[in-house]
Amino acid sequence: MGRRRARRIIKKAKKVIPRLFRCPNCDRVTLSVTVDKDKNMAKVFCSSCKIYFEMDLSDFPLYEPVDIYGYFVDLFNEGEIEVETLTKSEAR
């Protein structure tokens, strides 16, 4: 007589929010979003092509970097914003 086969437990991987995003300007995964909730400011910076954008979060209800990245890409593709290009000394 055999015994019952043990049930296998399948572990599902947790989805992780990325820290780096794809830059709409240079198409590399080097765009970072920094959120400062105390000052209600968000900074978007690409370390490859050195584009830089700051936005005020006072009337923006979502504070997650993913949401700010999506909003930034929409504005960038529509041409509604002007992004700055930082030099090497300003980037640090």
TIRO-281645 format. One record per residue (C-alpha): x, y, z; chain; residue in three letters. Coordinates in Angstrom, 1 decimal. Example, Ala and Ser with C-alpha at 12.3 -4.5 7.8 and 13.67 -1.06 7.14 Angstrom:
<nodes>
((12.3; -4.5; 7.8); "A"; "ALA")
((13.7; -1.1; 7.1); "A"; "SER")
</nodes>
This chain:
<nodes>
((0.0; 0.0; 0.0); "A"; "MET")
((1.3; 3.3; -0.9); "A"; "GLY")
((0.7; 6.6; 0.9); "A"; "ARG")
((-0.7; 9.8; -0.5); "A"; "ARG")
((1.6; 12.0; -2.5); "A"; "ARG")
((2.6; 15.2; -0.7); "A"; "ALA")
((1.2; 18.4; -2.1); "A"; "ARG")
((3.7; 20.7; -3.7); "A"; "ARG")
((3.7; 24.3; -2.6); "A"; "ILE")
((4.3; 26.8; -5.4); "A"; "ILE")
((5.8; 30.1; -4.3); "A"; "LYS")
((4.8; 33.1; -6.4); "A"; "LYS")
((7.4; 35.8; -6.9); "A"; "ALA")
((6.5; 39.2; -5.6); "A"; "LYS")
((6.3; 42.0; -8.1); "A"; "LYS")
((8.8; 44.7; -7.3); "A"; "VAL")
((8.5; 48.4; -8.4); "A"; "ILE")
((11.6; 49.2; -10.5); "A"; "PRO")
((14.1; 51.8; -9.4); "A"; "ARG")
((15.3; 52.7; -12.9); "A"; "LEU")
((13.1; 53.4; -15.8); "A"; "PHE")
((13.4; 53.6; -19.6); "A"; "ARG")
((14.3; 57.2; -20.8); "A"; "CYS")
((12.0; 58.5; -23.5); "A"; "PRO")
((14.9; 60.6; -24.9); "A"; "ASN")
((17.8; 58.1; -25.2); "A"; "CYS")
((15.8; 54.9; -24.8); "A"; "ASP")
((18.1; 53.4; -22.1); "A"; "ARG")
((17.1; 52.2; -18.7); "A"; "VAL")
((18.9; 54.9; -16.8); "A"; "THR")
((16.1; 57.3; -15.7); "A"; "LEU")
((15.6; 57.7; -11.9); "A"; "SER")
((12.7; 59.3; -10.1); "A"; "VAL")
((13.3; 60.9; -6.7); "A"; "THR")
((10.3; 61.9; -4.6); "A"; "VAL")
((10.7; 64.3; -1.6); "A"; "ASP")
((7.3; 64.3; 0.2); "A"; "LYS")
((8.4; 66.9; 2.7); "A"; "ASP")
((9.0; 69.5; 0.0); "A"; "LYS")
((6.3; 68.1; -2.4); "A"; "ASN")
((8.8; 67.9; -5.2); "A"; "MET")
((9.8; 65.1; -7.6); "A"; "ALA")
((13.0; 65.0; -9.6); "A"; "LYS")
((13.4; 63.0; -12.8); "A"; "VAL")
((17.0; 62.5; -14.0); "A"; "PHE")
((18.6; 60.4; -16.7); "A"; "CYS")
((22.2; 59.5; -16.0); "A"; "SER")
((22.9; 58.7; -19.7); "A"; "SER")
((21.7; 61.7; -21.6); "A"; "CYS")
((21.6; 64.0; -18.5); "A"; "LYS")
((18.0; 65.3; -18.9); "A"; "ILE")
((16.6; 66.7; -15.7); "A"; "TYR")
((13.0; 67.7; -14.8); "A"; "PHE")
((11.5; 68.9; -11.5); "A"; "GLU")
((7.8; 68.9; -10.8); "A"; "MET")
((5.7; 70.2; -8.0); "A"; "ASP")
((3.5; 67.6; -6.4); "A"; "LEU")
((1.1; 69.9; -4.5); "A"; "SER")
((-1.8; 69.2; -7.0); "A"; "ASP")
((-0.6; 65.8; -8.1); "A"; "PHE")
((-2.4; 63.1; -6.0); "A"; "PRO")
((0.0; 60.2; -6.6); "A"; "LEU")
((3.4; 60.1; -5.0); "A"; "TYR")
((4.8; 56.8; -6.2); "A"; "GLU")
((7.8; 57.0; -8.6); "A"; "PRO")
((6.0; 54.8; -11.1); "A"; "VAL")
((3.1; 57.2; -11.3); "A"; "ASP")
((5.4; 60.2; -11.7); "A"; "ILE")
((7.4; 58.4; -14.4); "A"; "TYR")
((4.2; 57.7; -16.4); "A"; "GLY")
((3.1; 61.4; -16.0); "A"; "TYR")
((6.6; 62.6; -17.1); "A"; "PHE")
((6.6; 60.3; -20.2); "A"; "VAL")
((3.2; 61.5; -21.2); "A"; "ASP")
((4.2; 65.2; -20.9); "A"; "LEU")
((7.5; 64.5; -22.7); "A"; "PHE")
((5.9; 62.7; -25.7); "A"; "ASN")
((3.3; 65.4; -26.1); "A"; "GLU")
((6.0; 68.1; -26.0); "A"; "GLY")
((4.3; 70.1; -23.2); "A"; "GLU")
((7.4; 70.3; -21.0); "A"; "ILE")
((11.0; 71.5; -21.6); "A"; "GLU")
((13.6; 69.4; -20.0); "A"; "VAL")
((17.0; 70.7; -19.0); "A"; "GLU")
((20.3; 69.1; -19.9); "A"; "THR")
((22.7; 69.2; -17.1); "A"; "LEU")
((26.5; 69.4; -17.5); "A"; "THR")
((28.8; 67.1; -15.6); "A"; "LYS")
((29.4; 69.4; -12.7); "A"; "SER")
((25.7; 70.2; -12.2); "A"; "GLU")
((24.7; 66.5; -12.3); "A"; "ALA")
((26.6; 65.7; -9.1); "A"; "ARG")
</nodes>
